[in-house]
Amino acid sequence: MSHLSTLVASVLGQKAATAILDVLDIAPVLTAETDGPVSRAVFAMALNAALFHDVMNRVPLGAAYVTERRAEGHKILFDHGALRTIDFGDGPTGALPAGHLAFARILAPLGYAVADVYPLDRLKMTGRAYAHLDLPEAIPQFFVSELHVQRFSPAFQVIAHAVFDSSADPLGAAARAALEAFAAQGACDLDQARAALPEVIAAFARTHGPLRLEHYEALKAESAEAAWIATEGQAFNHATDRVPDVQAVSDAQKALGRPIKDAVEISGSGRVRQTAFKAQPVTRTFVTDAGEESRVVPGSFHEFISRDRFVDAHGVERLDLRFDSGNAQGIFKMTEAA
């Protein structure tokens, strides 16, 4: 077995690992590694495969689309996953480093670097695209956004602390040891990688405690994004399929009567086009003075993106892997309402 298969099977089980690796369009170099240490690129792809599996389990409409595409003989080229974080501006988020730094400490040792920073001023957020240094076109990017709590009202800031100060750090000794090895050597022992992967995956989840309903409502009154983080945490809010023609995909999904964004978002360059299904409604439990109460709220969703090739300033042809602040803020609206 390849290291990639071994790692994914260690967290998902063999059957689920085989299924997800069959669905994804994975560069052969990532499946060719079968002995010796695990490279940072292979570990990064194993992490992405496990996270894609997780978000598909949480987004039935996305899973249905993926199943249909595979039945037609197509694979999913996983372009990027997106997650949201909290930045208080003057300190950590509970036991986690502030904002995107909670994930920089994971992604940098795995070979990722910040490719671009995107102001999301309408949302009082900032987005960062983390691209892989070894195989930037083949290994999915991470779009990590952080919500700047200090830009909101004093009351909002107090409630945000009440909600997110309980954030726990899921990284244990195994993850820290493997990340140190990846940072120092670009690789680590297979057993060490297998022990680390579940702890790293656990970082992409909700890590704060029970949520009071009045706190959720108060956050939502000022920021739909803060309310989303309050219920869903740092889970992928979407995974993205890179397709040749996003407009054709949009038209086809509309013809099926599926809840997809009304219009395709087009970047300023015209080279990046995005659309998405609306968020999957999910039921979450809130604490009230009378006990517990369940509410239906927006969950995660599935996105589609088309990227054109271009010739850069050095005369090199490459895929446009950039994002666009306008596109991103348009896509964020998918989680405003269930």
Secondary structure, DSSP 8 states (H G I E B T S, - for coil): --HHHHHHHHHH-HHHHHHHHHHB---HHHH---SSSEEHHHHHHHHHHHHHHHHHHH-HHHHHHHHHHHHTT--B-EEEEEEEEEE-SSS-BTTB-STTHHHHHHHTTTTEEEEEEEEEGGGTEEEEEEEESS-TTTS-EEEEEEEEGGGS-HHHHHHHHHHHTT------HHHHHHHHHHHHHSEE-HHHHHHHHHHHHHTSS--S---BHHHHHHHHHH-HHHHHHHHHTTS-SEEEEE-S-HHHHHHHHHHTT--B-SS-EE-TTSSEEEEEB---EEEEEEEETTEEEEEEEE--EEEEEEE-EEE-TTS-EEE-----HHHHHHHHGGGS--
